[in-house]
């Protein structure tokens, strides 16, 4: 089997994939009809889904700006998804050009777009790790070729943990943070469990792809046990240091926390 044949086999354009469905909700173009169809099914069951996708991206941008403002210069973006405007390296390096960013995903389409992710200000560096988010040691070992793990790192997991059982999700996040030095940060958000988000979860599962599990609040905050929450703490992501008063309320909650 040639490399191209192997790549096409992994793409599976006949089955929706989370990164491509998310891209459809964000209004991107890097998805197939099967992804767009599932995005529309979920949105029909839960009309807030597009707002959540956009709010998650906006929360990410605000959190990175905050972290850059307090001196964080290294970012590990786990479950990055497909490139869109204001990706992690663009935001961080617009404030601190020397910032280093490592992206992590296991979608072959994201891998194909990695060249776009790997652009960098001359002073900084970017890299891409093709790995599953639960392979924490393999991810961190590879990221260490770009990041200096003796200096603080911001670990980002945004709208990503739903691919794991809640208990496993907490364990995975804690394994990442255990490898990071004092002064590192966690940026985390995910969808909380409500009757409406459970309907979205059921609709998403209809796409013959792995489920995406919504969470009880404590199944999100449990990931930050032992860390110091940054104000305003664990809140709906549209209320985390909002830049606009008319932000749309969403059923996704998040936090930024510092490792003592």
N, C-alpha and C positions, 0 to 999 in steps of 0.2 A: 504494500500500500504506500503510495507516494505521500509526501508531506501535505500536498493540497487535498488529497483524498481523505487523509486523517483529519484535516481541519474541517472539511465539509461534513464528515461524520460527526464530529463534536458539535458543530453548529446546531443541528437538528432544527431546521426552520419549520418543521411540522409540529413542534411542541413549544408552547410559550416558555420564555425564560424570564426570571425576575428582573434582571438588569434591563432587558429590552422592554418589558412591560412598564417599568418605572420610567424609562426614556419616553414612552408614549404618553404617560401622564404629564411629563414635563414639557410636552410639545416638541420633542426631538424627532429626528428622522431615522435613527439607527435602530429600526425594529422591522419585523415582518408582519404580514397581515394577521397571522395567528396571535401575535403579541397584542396588536391593536384590538383585535376582537375580544380578547380576554380583558384588556384594560377597560373596554366599553361595558362588558358584562359586570365587572366589579363596580364601576362608576354608577351603573344603573341600580345596583343593590345598595350602594353607599355613595351618594353624590359628593360627599366631602373629600373623596379620595384625591382628586386633583389638587384641592387646597392643601391637603397633607403633604403631597409631594413637593409643592412649591414652598410650603412653610418649612419643611425639613431642609431644603436647600438654603433658604434664607437664614435659618438657625445656624447652619454650618458656617456660613459666611461671617455672621456676627461673632460666633465663638472663635473662629480663627483670628479675626481682627483683635479680639480681646487678648488671646494668647500671645499674639505677636507683640501687642502693646506692653505685656508684662515680661517680655524677654524670651519667650519660647521660640526656638529656631529650628526645631525638628518635629516632623509630623509623620505618623504612621496611619495611613487612611485605609482601614480594613473594610472590604466590601464596597469599593469605590464606585462601581457601576460605570456606565459609559460616559465619556467626556462631555461636559456641557460648559457653558460660559461660567466663569468664576469658580473653576476647579480649585482644589486646595492649594496647589503650587502657585496659581495666579494670585490668589488672595494673599497668601503668606508672603510671597516675594514682592508684591506691590508695596508692602510695608517694610520688609527686611529682605533685600535681594539675596542675602547669604543663606537663606533658609534651605533646609534639606527636607525632601518629601519622598516617602516611599508609599506607593499605591499597592494594594493587595486585592486580587479578585481571582476567580477561577472560571470565568466565562470566556470562551474562545473569541467571542466578538470583542470583548473588552481587551483581550490580548492583541487582537488585530489592530485596535485603535491605540495601543500603548505608545506608539510613536508620538501621537498628539499629547499624551499625558507626560511624555518625557522631555518636553521642551522646558527650558529653565533659564532663569537669569544667569549670566556668566559667573556671578559670584556664588551661586548656589548649586544644588544637585537634585535630580529626581531619578527615581528608579521604579521598576515595576516587578512585583513578585506574583507569579502565577501559582496560586495555592489556595486551598480551602481555608476558611477563616478559623476552623477548629484545630488546624495543624499549627498550634501556637509556637512551639519551639522551632519548627522548620521556617515559619514566617519570620520570627525574630532573628534567627541565625542568618537568614538571607538579607534581611533589612540592615543588619549590623555591618554589611559591606558598604553601606551608604551612610548610615547614621552612627554617631558616636554615643554608645550606650552608657558612657560615663557622664553624659550631659542630659538634661531633661528632654523628654520626648512627649508630645501630645498624641495619644492613641484615640483615633476617631472610629466609632462604630455607629453609623447613622442609618436608621431604618434597615437594620441588618440582622439583628439577633432573632427575629422571627423565623429564620431558617433553622433554628435550633430549639430543642425542648427547653423550657424556661430554666430548669435546674442546670442543664448543661451550659446554657447561655451565661449564667452567673459564673460558673466554673471557668469557662473560656476567658471571659473578661478578666477575672482575677489572675489567671495564668499570664495574660499579657502584662498586667500591671506588676506582677511579681518580678518580671524581667527588667522593669524600668527603674531608673534611679530616683532618689528623692527629688522633688520639684517637678516631676512629670505630671501630666494631666490626663484625665479621661473626658472625652466628649461623647455623650451617649444620648440617643433618643429612640423611642419606639412607640408603637400604637397601643393605647390602653384598651382594656376589655370593656366594651359596652354592648348592648343589644345590636346597635348599628354596626360596630366594627366586627362583631361575630358574624353578622350577615355578610360583610365584606370578605371575611376569612373563608366562609363557606363558598361564596361565589368564586374566589380565587382558586380554591381547591377543585373546582369544576374544570379547570384547564388542563387536567391530566399531568400536572407537574407537582413537585414537592410542596407541601403546605407552607403557608406563612402564618405563624401563630401569634395572635395578639396576646397582651400581657396584663396581669394584675400590676398595679403600681409598685408593690413590693418586689415583684420579679424584675423590675428595672432598677430600683434603688438598691437592691441586694448586690448588684454588680459593683457598686461604689462603696461597699462596706470597708471601713478603715481609712477612707479618703475624706478630705475636707471639702465640703460643697462650697462652690463659689456663689456669691449672691447673684440672683435671688433664690438659689437653691433648685429643688426639683419642682418644675412648673410646666404648664402647657408651653410648647416651644414658641408659640407666637407671643408669649409674655416674658420670654427670657431676653432681657435687655432690648426691648423692641425699639426700632428706629422710626416706626410710624404708629400713630395712635389708632389707625383704622385697620390694624392687622385682623385677619379673619381667624376667629377661634377654631381650634382643631382638637381632635381627640388623640393627639400625639404629645407625649410629655418627654422632657429631657433635662439634662443636667451637664454642668461642667464641674469637675472635681479635681483637687490637687492631692498628689501623694506626699505625705509629710516627710 
